[in-house]
């Protein structure tokens, strides 16, 4: 029989519905966290990630900058100079401009996105030249 959200005989919620299974899993997760002395899943996640911070006074990175950095690293995998060089230069530029706020920050992120598009163009050119050399 396919599952049903309501038990036909008792008109009560079925124990095999996806909602009931999800509720049971959430309840058991909360109980196991409670036994360990953790208030919620969110607080356990935050405490787990804070253990890996490099220093106690680590500053928060603006979300636009963090997303730009992640995109640069993804493109950097295929960049001709290699990921290590791309990572080094990206960190250097981010640390150089870490004092910026407001409109200046948005301008710097805009310039970073422009550089990201240029990097993508270099990668595409590299791949095109490789294929042309290989098959011509």
N, CA and C of each residue as an Amber inpcrd file, in Angstrom:
protein
   408
   0.8260000  -1.1890000   0.0000000   0.0000000   0.0000000   0.0000000
   0.8700000   1.2530000   0.0000000   0.4840000   2.2540000  -0.7670000
   1.2140000   3.5180000  -0.6940000   0.9220000   4.2080000   0.6360000
   1.8540000   5.0410000   1.0780000   1.6390000   5.7030000   2.3580000
   0.4910000   6.6910000   2.2510000  -0.0860000   6.9560000   3.3750000
  -1.2010000   7.8960000   3.4310000  -0.9490000   8.8220000   4.6130000
  -1.2260000  10.1090000   4.4540000  -0.9790000  11.0480000   5.5410000
  -1.9230000  10.8550000   6.7160000  -3.0790000  10.2630000   6.4610000
  -4.0650000  10.0760000   7.5240000  -4.4460000   8.6040000   7.5650000
  -4.4830000   8.0330000   8.7790000  -4.9200000   6.6600000   8.9560000
  -6.4300000   6.6210000   8.7090000  -6.8500000   5.7660000   7.7950000
  -8.2430000   5.7400000   7.3690000  -9.1700000   5.3470000   8.5190000
  -8.7350000   4.4100000   9.3830000  -9.6080000   3.9380000  10.4470000
  -9.7570000   4.9490000  11.5760000  -8.6640000   5.5570000  11.9960000
  -8.7300000   6.4330000  13.1730000  -8.7610000   7.9120000  12.8260000
  -8.5520000   8.2610000  11.5690000  -8.4890000   9.6460000  11.1060000
  -7.3420000  10.4180000  11.7780000  -6.3550000   9.7110000  12.2880000
  -5.1860000  10.3400000  12.9150000  -4.0390000  10.3540000  11.9170000
  -3.0690000  11.2200000  12.1050000  -1.9220000  11.2330000  11.1860000
  -1.2050000   9.8860000  11.1870000  -0.8420000   9.4320000  10.0010000
  -0.1640000   8.1470000   9.8470000   1.2770000   8.2540000  10.3370000
   1.8070000   7.1620000  10.8970000   3.1860000   7.1590000  11.3830000
   4.1870000   6.9420000  10.2630000   3.7320000   6.5920000   9.0660000
   4.6470000   6.3000000   7.9730000   4.6660000   7.3950000   6.9090000
   4.0100000   8.4960000   7.1650000   4.0270000   9.5860000   6.1990000
   5.3780000  10.2950000   6.2560000   5.7840000  10.9520000   5.1810000
   7.0570000  11.6690000   5.1910000   7.1340000  12.7270000   6.2800000
   6.0070000  13.3810000   6.5550000   6.0070000  14.4120000   7.5960000
   6.2780000  13.7970000   8.9640000   5.6510000  12.6470000   9.2350000
   5.8600000  11.9960000  10.5250000   7.2850000  11.4870000  10.6620000
   7.8250000  10.9270000   9.5850000   9.2050000  10.4390000   9.6420000
  10.1810000  11.5860000   9.8750000   9.9450000  12.7010000   9.2210000
  10.8150000  13.8650000   9.3970000  10.7180000  14.3900000  10.8260000
   9.4930000  14.4210000  11.3680000   9.2960000  14.8960000  12.7360000
  10.0190000  13.9910000  13.7200000   9.9240000  12.6690000  13.5120000
  10.6110000  11.7300000  14.4030000  12.1170000  11.9110000  14.3440000
  12.6560000  12.1010000  13.1170000  14.1100000  12.2810000  12.9790000
  14.5550000  13.5750000  13.6510000  13.7900000  14.6340000  13.4860000
  14.1350000  15.9050000  14.1210000  14.0800000  15.7770000  15.6300000
  13.0550000  15.1060000  16.1380000  12.9050000  14.9250000  17.5770000
  14.0740000  14.1230000  18.1440000  14.4720000  13.0490000  17.4620000
  15.5790000  12.2390000  17.9700000  16.8950000  13.0140000  17.9130000
  17.0770000  13.8630000  16.8730000  18.2800000  14.6810000  16.7820000
  18.3340000  15.6770000  17.9310000  17.1740000  16.2910000  18.2330000
  17.1270000  17.2430000  19.3380000  17.4300000  16.5570000  20.6620000
  16.8880000  15.3480000  20.8510000  17.1450000  14.6260000  22.0940000
  18.6180000  14.2780000  22.2460000  19.2550000  13.8270000  21.1650000
  20.6710000  13.4800000  21.2700000  21.5110000  14.7150000  21.5470000
  21.1490000  15.8580000  20.9520000  21.8720000  17.0930000  21.2410000
  21.6330000  17.5380000  22.6760000  20.4000000  17.3370000  23.1650000
  20.0810000  17.7240000  24.5360000  20.8860000  16.8860000  25.5290000
  21.0340000  15.5860000  25.2450000  21.8230000  14.7250000  26.1290000
  23.2790000  15.1690000  26.2000000  23.7800000  15.7280000  25.0820000
  25.1650000  16.2040000  25.0670000  25.2980000  17.6090000  25.6500000
  24.1840000  18.2150000  26.0200000  24.2260000  19.5350000  26.6200000
  24.2080000  20.6700000  25.6140000  23.7760000  20.3950000  24.3800000
  23.7180000  21.4180000  23.3490000  22.2820000  21.8990000  23.2440000
  22.0910000  23.2280000  23.1920000  20.7330000  23.7710000  23.1760000
  20.0190000  23.5220000  21.8570000  20.7020000  23.7250000  20.7350000
  20.0420000  23.5220000  19.4480000  21.0720000  23.1120000  18.4140000
  20.5800000  22.6600000  17.2800000  21.4740000  22.2760000  16.1930000
  22.2900000  23.4680000  15.7390000  21.6530000  24.6450000  15.6570000
  22.3410000  25.8460000  15.1870000  23.5090000  26.1930000  16.1040000
  23.3140000  26.1250000  17.4120000  24.4090000  26.4710000  18.3170000
  25.5300000  25.4490000  18.2320000  25.1910000  24.1730000  17.9850000
  26.2630000  23.1820000  17.8610000  27.0580000  23.4200000  16.5910000
  26.3770000  23.8430000  15.5170000  27.0890000  24.1330000  14.2740000
  28.0140000  25.3260000  14.4670000  27.5150000  26.3740000  15.1070000
  28.3310000  27.5750000  15.3120000  29.5350000  27.2770000  16.1840000
  29.3430000  26.4790000  17.2190000  30.4820000  26.1810000  18.0900000
  31.4940000  25.2970000  17.3630000  31.0010000  24.4180000  16.4740000
  31.9270000  23.5610000  15.7330000  32.7560000  24.3710000  14.7480000
  32.1340000  25.3480000  14.1080000  32.8820000  26.1290000  13.1310000
  33.8020000  27.1330000  13.8030000  33.4420000  27.6090000  14.9790000
  34.2910000  28.5950000  15.6370000  35.5900000  27.9630000  16.1270000
  35.5980000  26.6480000  16.3110000  36.8320000  25.9840000  16.7410000
  37.9220000  26.0950000  15.6930000  37.5160000  26.2410000  14.4340000
  38.4850000  26.2310000  13.3570000  38.9460000  27.6230000  12.9500000
  38.5140000  28.6610000  13.6620000  38.9850000  29.9960000  13.3150000
  40.4470000  30.1220000  13.7050000  41.1940000  30.8890000  12.9470000
  42.6370000  30.9470000  13.1390000  43.0410000  31.7630000  14.3420000
  42.2780000  32.8030000  14.6650000  42.6320000  33.6020000  15.8310000
  41.3620000  33.9640000  16.5740000  41.5160000  34.3680000  17.8190000
  40.3470000  34.6770000  18.6280000  39.6960000  35.9810000  18.1980000
  40.4570000  36.8820000  17.5680000  39.8850000  38.1610000  17.1470000
  39.6990000  38.2070000  15.6320000  39.2870000  37.0850000  15.0430000
  39.0770000  37.0180000  13.5990000  37.9060000  37.9290000  13.2160000
  38.0820000  38.7200000  12.1600000  37.0270000  39.6220000  11.7280000
  36.1460000  38.9300000  10.7100000  34.9010000  39.3690000  10.6500000
  33.9640000  38.8010000   9.6920000  34.2410000  39.3780000   8.3100000
  34.0970000  38.5490000   7.3000000  34.2860000  38.9820000   5.9220000
  32.9090000  39.3090000   5.3500000  32.8250000  40.3950000   4.5990000
  31.5590000  40.7890000   3.9840000  31.1050000  39.6840000   3.0350000
  29.8160000  39.3540000   3.0080000  29.3350000  38.2600000   2.1550000
  29.6600000  38.4370000   0.6730000  29.6180000  39.6730000   0.1660000
  29.9560000  39.8950000  -1.2420000  31.4060000  39.5170000  -1.5160000
  32.2810000  39.8620000  -0.5830000  33.7060000  39.5560000  -0.7450000
  33.9380000  38.0570000  -0.6510000  33.2740000  37.4080000   0.3010000
  33.4360000  35.9620000   0.4770000  32.9810000  35.2040000  -0.7660000
  31.8240000  35.5930000  -1.3210000  31.3200000  34.9200000  -2.5200000
  32.2360000  35.1530000  -3.7170000  32.7590000  36.3750000  -3.8350000
  33.6930000  36.6720000  -4.9140000  34.9510000  35.8160000  -4.7860000
  35.4600000  35.6790000  -3.5690000  36.6620000  34.8770000  -3.3280000
  36.4130000  33.4120000  -3.7080000  35.2510000  32.8880000  -3.3430000
  34.9310000  31.5030000  -3.6900000  34.8690000  31.3110000  -5.2030000
  34.2640000  32.2660000  -5.8970000  34.1690000  32.1620000  -7.3580000
  35.5500000  32.2390000  -7.9910000  36.4010000  33.1090000  -7.4470000
  37.7720000  33.2230000  -7.9660000  38.5130000  31.9020000  -7.7950000
  38.3330000  31.2430000  -6.6610000  39.0090000  29.9580000  -6.4430000
  38.5100000  28.8910000  -7.4050000  37.2260000  28.9020000  -7.7130000
  36.6870000  27.9170000  -8.6600000  37.2950000  28.1310000 -10.0380000
  37.3580000  29.3860000 -10.4780000  37.9470000  29.6770000 -11.7890000
  39.4540000  29.4310000 -11.7550000  40.0720000  29.6660000 -10.6170000
  41.5180000  29.5010000 -10.4880000  42.0100000  28.0870000 -10.6950000
  41.1320000  27.1150000 -10.5650000  41.5360000  25.7160000 -10.7930000
  42.0550000  25.5060000 -12.2100000  41.4250000  26.1770000 -13.1700000
  41.8000000  26.0120000 -14.5710000  42.6910000  27.1320000 -15.0870000
  43.0150000  28.1070000 -14.2490000  43.8100000  29.2510000 -14.6940000
  45.2270000  28.8020000 -15.0310000  45.8430000  29.3780000 -16.0710000
  47.1660000  28.9100000 -16.5130000  48.2660000  28.9690000 -15.4440000
  48.2430000  29.9630000 -14.5500000  49.3050000  30.0500000 -13.5380000
  49.0780000  29.1160000 -12.3630000  47.9030000  28.5420000 -12.2560000
  47.6290000  27.5820000 -11.2000000  46.8340000  28.1790000 -10.0480000
  46.2270000  27.2890000  -9.2800000  45.3650000  27.7040000  -8.1810000
  46.1370000  28.4060000  -7.0770000  47.3400000  27.9490000  -6.7750000
  48.1090000  28.5440000  -5.6810000  48.4060000  30.0150000  -5.9590000
  48.7840000  30.3130000  -7.1810000  49.0890000  31.7070000  -7.5410000
  47.8250000  32.5650000  -7.5090000  46.7160000  32.0300000  -8.0000000
  45.4530000  32.7750000  -7.9940000  45.0130000  33.0340000  -6.5630000
  45.1150000  32.0310000  -5.7030000  44.7410000  32.1960000  -4.2950000
  45.6060000  33.2630000  -3.6290000  46.9130000  33.2360000  -3.8910000
  47.8230000  34.2030000  -3.2890000  47.4660000  35.6230000  -3.7040000
  47.2190000  35.8270000  -5.0040000  46.8970000  37.1710000  -5.4880000
  45.5380000  37.6410000  -4.9880000  44.5580000  36.7220000  -4.9320000
  43.2320000  37.1020000  -4.4470000  43.2890000  37.5210000  -2.9830000
  44.0050000  36.7550000  -2.1740000  44.1470000  37.1190000  -0.7610000
  44.8580000  38.4500000  -0.6130000  45.8910000  38.6420000  -1.4190000
  46.6460000  39.8940000  -1.3650000  45.7360000  41.0850000  -1.6540000
  44.8940000  40.9800000  -2.6880000  44.0060000  42.0830000  -3.0420000
  42.9180000  42.2900000  -1.9810000  42.4020000  41.2080000  -1.4260000
  41.3590000  41.3330000  -0.4060000  41.9280000  41.9760000   0.8530000
  43.1110000  41.5520000   1.2630000  43.7110000  42.1390000   2.4590000
  44.1120000  43.5890000   2.2310000  44.4870000  43.9210000   1.0070000
  44.8550000  45.3000000   0.7000000  43.6460000  46.2330000   0.8070000
  42.4670000  45.7190000   0.4810000  41.2540000  46.5380000   0.4780000
  40.3220000  46.2400000   1.6480000  40.8190000  45.6410000   2.7110000
  39.9320000  45.2460000   3.8080000  39.3800000  46.4240000   4.5990000
  39.9610000  47.5950000   4.4630000  39.4930000  48.7730000   5.1960000
  38.2970000  49.4350000   4.5250000  37.9430000  49.0330000   3.3150000
  36.8700000  49.6900000   2.5640000  35.4990000  49.3610000   3.1440000
  34.5870000  50.3430000   3.0330000  33.2060000  50.1480000   3.4770000
  32.2630000  50.8870000   2.5310000  31.0070000  50.5020000   2.5340000
  29.9780000  51.2120000   1.7810000  30.1780000  51.1510000   0.2760000
  30.1170000  52.3370000  -0.3550000  30.2170000  52.4180000  -1.8170000
  31.5970000  52.0000000  -2.3160000  32.6350000  52.3170000  -1.5550000
  33.9870000  51.9100000  -1.9630000  34.1100000  50.3930000  -2.0030000
  33.4880000  49.7220000  -1.0440000  33.5030000  48.2590000  -1.0200000
  32.7840000  47.7080000  -2.2490000  31.6410000  48.2970000  -2.5850000
  30.8810000  47.8250000  -3.7510000  31.6520000  48.0450000  -5.0420000
  32.3850000  49.1730000  -5.1250000  33.2060000  49.4180000  -6.3060000
  34.3210000  48.3840000  -6.4140000  34.9360000  48.0580000  -5.2720000
  36.0110000  47.0670000  -5.2800000  35.4730000  45.6920000  -5.6700000
  34.2870000  45.3260000  -5.1740000  33.6770000  44.0370000  -5.5370000
  33.3200000  44.0410000  -7.0230000  32.8480000  45.1690000  -7.5190000
  32.5290000  45.2790000  -8.9450000  33.7850000  45.0650000  -9.7940000
  34.8950000  45.6790000  -9.3800000  36.1630000  45.4820000 -10.0880000
  36.6120000  44.0190000  -9.9910000  36.3930000  43.3930000  -8.8250000
  36.7310000  41.9780000  -8.6640000  35.9270000  41.0940000  -9.5940000
  34.6500000  41.4330000  -9.7740000  33.8150000  40.6550000 -10.7040000
  34.2950000  40.8280000 -12.1400000  34.7300000  42.0520000 -12.4680000
  35.2970000  42.2970000 -13.7950000  36.5400000  41.4260000 -13.9970000
  37.4110000  41.3840000 -12.9870000  38.6240000  40.5620000 -13.0880000
  38.2670000  39.0770000 -13.1970000  37.2120000  38.6730000 -12.5050000
  36.7540000  37.2860000 -12.5970000  36.3360000  36.9570000 -14.0250000
  35.5950000  37.8710000 -14.6730000  35.1970000  37.6380000 -16.0690000
  36.4160000  37.5850000 -16.9820000  37.4150000  38.4110000 -16.7010000
  38.6520000  38.3710000 -17.4870000  39.3680000  37.0350000 -17.2940000
  39.3850000  36.5450000 -16.0570000  40.0060000  35.2390000 -15.8010000
  39.2820000  34.1350000 -16.5640000  37.9560000  34.2000000 -16.5890000
  37.1830000  33.1970000 -17.3210000  37.5370000  33.2490000 -18.8010000
  37.7170000  34.4610000 -19.3410000  38.1190000  34.6090000 -20.7440000
  39.4810000  34.0060000 -21.0080000  40.4290000  34.1900000 -20.0860000
  41.7700000  33.6110000 -20.2510000  41.6930000  32.0860000 -20.2270000
  40.8820000  31.5440000 -19.3280000  40.7390000  30.0870000 -19.2350000
  40.1320000  29.5370000 -20.5260000  39.1010000  30.2150000 -21.0530000
  38.4730000  29.7550000 -22.2900000  39.4600000  29.8170000 -23.4560000
  40.2680000  30.8670000 -23.5020000  41.2680000  30.9890000 -24.5570000
  42.3110000  29.8750000 -24.4480000  42.7170000  29.5770000 -23.2160000
  43.6910000  28.4990000 -22.9980000  43.1270000  27.1620000 -23.4950000
  41.8760000  26.8950000 -23.1640000  41.2640000  25.6300000 -23.5830000
  41.1070000  25.5760000 -25.1060000  40.7170000  26.6880000 -25.7030000
  40.5600000  26.7410000 -27.1550000  41.8980000  26.4900000 -27.8450000
  42.9540000  27.1650000 -27.3800000  44.2720000  26.9830000 -27.9920000
  44.7720000  25.5610000 -27.8320000  44.5070000  24.9650000 -26.6780000
  44.9270000  23.5770000 -26.4530000  44.2280000  22.6420000 -27.4330000
  42.9170000  22.8010000 -27.5830000  42.1760000  21.9430000 -28.5100000
  42.6140000  22.1610000 -29.9470000  42.8440000  23.4190000 -30.3060000
  43.2680000  23.7190000 -31.6790000  44.6250000  23.0930000 -31.9730000
  45.5510000  23.1980000 -31.0020000  46.8830000  22.6350000 -31.1950000
  46.8120000  21.0950000 -31.2400000  45.9220000  20.5210000 -30.4200000
  45.8400000  19.0730000 -30.3440000  45.2290000  18.4590000 -31.6000000
  44.2400000  19.1110000 -32.2030000  43.5150000  18.4800000 -33.3020000
  43.7750000  19.1050000 -34.6710000  44.7470000  20.0450000 -34.7800000
  44.9920000  20.5990000 -36.1110000  46.3920000  20.2730000 -36.5930000
